[in-house]
Amino acid sequence: MTKLSEWLMKFLIVLFMFTLLLTISCGVMGLGCGAGMMAGGHSGHDKTSTSQKGAQLINDPVCGMELDARTAKFYKPYRSGMYYFCSEECQEKFEQDPEEYIPPAEPSQ
């Protein structure tokens, strides 16, 4: 092999190892291919997130994603409650038909 061929082979091996390491680390951090598209055409996140110390964990009523109510950017007061959303898309879906996403109230005794 020529020096150029040896250098190219070493470069390709290093590039492959780097790509493999990056792919594994992104998967562990939740940045993998699952973050782009989910069933039903809803994109941009997983349905769950890791819980943080002191977090007020609630679920987006539209997609079910777990959120921290303290840091949620999208929210909407409705009836006697506050509803939190992972994205503007989920908030807009909720606003179009809130009753579709709210469980029916239990009858009072």
Backbone bond lengths (Angstrom), bond angles and torsions (degrees), N, CA, C in turn:
res aa  C-N    CA-C-N  psi(-1)  N-CA   C-N-CA  omega(-1)  CA-C   N-CA-C  phi
1 M - - - 1.460 - - 1.522 109.79 -
2 T 1.285 114.37 147.69 1.455 119.05 176.87 1.516 109.70 -82.29
3 K 1.313 115.84 165.65 1.471 120.70 178.88 1.518 110.56 -59.46
4 L 1.316 117.54 -39.69 1.466 121.28 -179.93 1.521 110.32 -64.37
5 S 1.321 117.73 -42.41 1.467 121.43 179.30 1.525 111.03 -64.47
6 E 1.338 117.11 -41.50 1.460 120.48 178.00 1.533 110.68 -63.47
7 W 1.304 116.01 -44.28 1.469 120.56 179.40 1.522 110.60 -62.64
8 L 1.325 117.11 -43.95 1.456 121.66 179.46 1.526 110.97 -62.65
9 M 1.323 117.58 -41.78 1.463 121.67 179.14 1.529 110.17 -63.08
10 K 1.327 117.88 -44.94 1.459 121.50 178.19 1.531 110.75 -62.81
11 F 1.307 116.45 -41.96 1.462 121.26 179.21 1.527 110.52 -61.11
12 L 1.316 117.36 -45.29 1.468 121.02 -179.67 1.525 111.60 -64.76
13 I 1.320 117.56 -36.70 1.464 120.55 177.81 1.524 110.04 -66.09
14 V 1.319 117.06 -45.44 1.469 120.92 178.61 1.525 109.84 -62.73
15 L 1.311 117.81 -43.18 1.466 121.91 178.87 1.524 110.85 -61.40
16 F 1.314 117.66 -42.48 1.456 121.87 178.06 1.525 110.48 -62.66
17 M 1.337 117.04 -45.87 1.465 120.81 -179.79 1.527 110.81 -62.47
18 F 1.321 117.49 -42.10 1.462 121.86 178.73 1.529 110.48 -62.40
19 T 1.313 116.77 -45.46 1.465 121.56 179.48 1.524 110.97 -62.27
20 L 1.305 116.38 -42.23 1.460 121.09 179.04 1.529 110.40 -64.01
21 L 1.315 117.29 -45.79 1.460 121.82 178.88 1.525 111.02 -62.32
22 L 1.308 117.79 -43.54 1.462 122.25 178.94 1.527 111.11 -63.37
23 T 1.310 116.88 -42.51 1.462 121.49 179.25 1.524 110.95 -62.23
24 I 1.314 116.84 -44.04 1.466 120.63 179.77 1.518 110.54 -66.05
25 S 1.323 117.41 -46.02 1.467 119.49 -177.66 1.523 111.63 -66.60
26 C 1.312 118.89 -36.09 1.467 120.85 177.53 1.524 110.73 -67.33
27 G 1.309 117.21 -37.27 1.459 120.32 177.38 1.510 111.81 -64.35
28 V 1.327 116.85 -39.76 1.461 121.57 179.30 1.520 110.61 -67.83
29 M 1.318 117.43 -36.06 1.461 121.24 -178.27 1.525 112.70 -85.12
30 G 1.319 118.81 1.05 1.462 121.00 178.60 1.512 113.43 80.32
31 L 1.326 116.98 22.50 1.459 119.95 -179.59 1.517 111.52 -107.18
32 G 1.313 116.82 13.93 1.458 120.69 -175.48 1.514 113.43 -76.91
33 C 1.328 115.23 -166.35 1.460 120.72 -174.24 1.525 112.21 -64.12
34 G 1.325 120.09 -24.41 1.451 122.51 179.40 1.520 113.12 -66.75
35 A 1.334 116.98 -17.46 1.460 119.96 -178.92 1.527 111.45 -76.08
36 G 1.324 118.25 -13.05 1.457 120.05 -174.37 1.512 115.64 -91.35
37 M 1.331 118.53 -37.61 1.454 119.59 -173.98 1.516 109.80 -147.03
38 M 1.305 115.84 135.97 1.456 120.59 179.09 1.517 108.98 -125.85
39 A 1.307 116.71 167.22 1.456 121.16 178.20 1.517 110.23 -55.98
40 G 1.279 117.18 143.25 1.453 121.23 178.53 1.523 112.77 85.11
41 G 1.313 117.81 6.08 1.450 120.24 176.67 1.514 114.61 79.61
42 H 1.323 118.38 7.16 1.458 120.59 179.80 1.510 107.48 -86.20
43 S 1.321 118.48 124.49 1.455 119.75 -174.56 1.511 111.97 -122.62
44 G 1.322 114.66 166.15 1.437 120.91 170.34 1.513 116.22 107.42
45 H 1.313 120.62 -7.34 1.457 120.07 -178.01 1.505 112.37 -169.17
46 D 1.329 113.74 168.01 1.459 120.59 170.51 1.524 107.81 -86.07
47 K 1.327 116.91 168.49 1.462 119.39 177.63 1.513 112.82 -81.31
48 T 1.321 118.29 -13.91 1.452 119.78 179.14 1.520 110.00 -130.38
49 S 1.311 115.11 158.16 1.449 121.15 175.35 1.514 107.86 -134.89
50 T 1.318 115.66 161.90 1.456 117.60 178.97 1.514 109.24 -73.78
51 S 1.324 116.30 142.99 1.452 119.74 -179.41 1.522 109.70 -79.97
52 Q 1.319 115.85 145.32 1.450 122.60 -179.61 1.516 108.67 -111.13
53 K 1.308 115.31 156.57 1.457 120.39 179.86 1.525 109.47 -62.07
54 G 1.336 117.00 126.49 1.455 121.69 178.14 1.518 114.66 78.73
55 A 1.307 118.32 7.40 1.465 120.99 -178.21 1.525 110.50 -74.01
56 Q 1.329 116.31 145.98 1.465 122.51 173.21 1.526 105.79 -99.33
57 L 1.329 116.26 88.22 1.460 120.59 -173.92 1.518 111.22 -79.72
58 I 1.312 114.81 128.41 1.461 122.94 176.88 1.537 106.61 -137.30
59 N 1.332 116.83 170.58 1.460 120.80 179.58 1.513 110.93 -112.61
60 D 1.324 115.78 138.73 1.462 122.19 172.44 1.533 105.88 -62.12
61 P 1.347 119.14 124.64 1.462 120.18 -177.49 1.524 113.60 -67.71
62 V 1.322 117.97 -18.23 1.462 120.94 -177.51 1.522 111.72 -86.57
63 C 1.335 117.36 -53.57 1.470 120.23 -174.82 1.520 113.67 -107.12
64 G 1.334 117.26 -13.72 1.453 120.42 178.76 1.519 115.14 87.52
65 M 1.329 118.56 1.53 1.460 120.59 -179.84 1.519 110.78 -62.69
66 E 1.327 115.97 138.46 1.454 121.12 178.07 1.529 108.67 -79.40
67 L 1.346 116.35 130.29 1.465 122.58 -177.09 1.515 110.04 -129.02
68 D 1.312 115.77 161.20 1.456 121.73 170.28 1.527 106.21 -97.61
69 A 1.327 117.47 116.42 1.468 121.72 -176.75 1.526 111.67 -60.48
70 R 1.329 116.78 -27.58 1.469 119.70 -178.60 1.526 112.55 -69.76
71 T 1.322 117.69 -26.82 1.461 120.11 -175.47 1.526 113.73 -115.54
72 A 1.322 118.11 2.38 1.469 121.19 -178.46 1.528 110.16 -63.56
73 K 1.310 116.01 132.79 1.465 121.65 -179.04 1.526 112.13 -87.50
74 F 1.317 116.63 -21.92 1.459 120.69 -176.44 1.528 109.03 -118.98
75 Y 1.314 116.79 125.02 1.457 121.29 -179.91 1.524 109.28 -154.68
76 K 1.326 114.75 160.45 1.459 120.21 -175.73 1.521 108.83 -151.22
77 P 1.335 117.84 123.39 1.460 118.69 171.53 1.527 108.58 -74.49
78 Y 1.309 116.30 136.78 1.458 120.56 178.08 1.513 107.86 -148.51
79 R 1.307 115.87 128.48 1.463 122.72 -174.10 1.517 108.48 51.61
80 S 1.308 117.93 -124.24 1.461 119.70 -176.05 1.528 112.46 -100.36
81 G 1.314 117.47 15.14 1.465 119.10 -177.43 1.515 112.87 -131.84
82 M 1.332 114.30 170.80 1.456 121.90 175.33 1.522 106.67 -114.73
83 Y 1.321 116.68 132.80 1.453 122.21 -179.15 1.520 108.81 -116.25
84 Y 1.333 115.78 136.37 1.459 122.82 -175.65 1.522 109.60 -114.49
85 F 1.340 115.36 145.75 1.463 120.97 -174.30 1.527 110.63 -131.74
86 C 1.329 115.29 150.84 1.459 121.35 179.65 1.520 111.78 -77.88
87 S 1.328 116.46 -24.15 1.459 119.58 -174.90 1.527 110.67 -152.91
88 E 1.304 114.49 165.90 1.461 120.12 176.57 1.531 110.06 -64.17
89 E 1.325 115.84 -33.96 1.471 121.13 179.11 1.531 110.84 -59.79
90 C 1.337 116.70 -45.87 1.469 120.10 179.46 1.522 110.90 -67.32
91 Q 1.315 117.39 -39.54 1.465 120.29 178.80 1.530 110.34 -62.18
92 E 1.322 117.76 -42.12 1.462 120.96 179.57 1.522 111.37 -65.00
93 K 1.332 117.69 -40.27 1.467 120.45 176.93 1.523 110.44 -61.30
94 F 1.320 116.80 -42.74 1.461 121.75 178.58 1.524 110.52 -61.84
95 E 1.316 117.22 -45.98 1.466 121.61 -177.88 1.525 112.31 -63.12
96 Q 1.331 117.71 -29.75 1.460 121.17 178.81 1.527 111.80 -68.38
97 D 1.335 117.39 -36.16 1.468 121.34 -178.81 1.521 110.40 -156.16
98 P 1.344 117.41 75.97 1.465 120.59 -176.36 1.522 113.94 -57.07
99 E 1.314 117.84 -36.75 1.468 120.84 -176.20 1.527 112.48 -63.88
100 E 1.321 117.03 -23.04 1.462 120.49 177.94 1.531 110.80 -67.43
101 Y 1.329 117.10 -27.84 1.463 121.36 -173.24 1.531 114.24 -106.13
102 I 1.321 117.65 -7.25 1.459 121.22 -179.03 1.522 108.49 -101.96
103 P 1.327 117.41 128.57 1.470 117.87 177.51 1.532 110.04 -65.56
104 P 1.326 117.70 145.28 1.453 120.27 -179.79 1.530 111.07 -60.51
105 A 1.317 115.85 142.98 1.469 121.24 -179.97 1.520 109.19 -68.76
106 E 1.323 115.08 142.17 1.454 119.90 177.38 1.506 108.22 -78.56
107 P 1.355 118.08 140.54 1.456 119.93 -179.75 1.523 111.27 -64.06
108 S 1.317 116.38 137.20 1.465 120.34 179.40 1.532 109.76 -80.51
109 Q 1.331 115.57 148.38 1.465 119.89 -176.91 1.489 110.79 -107.26
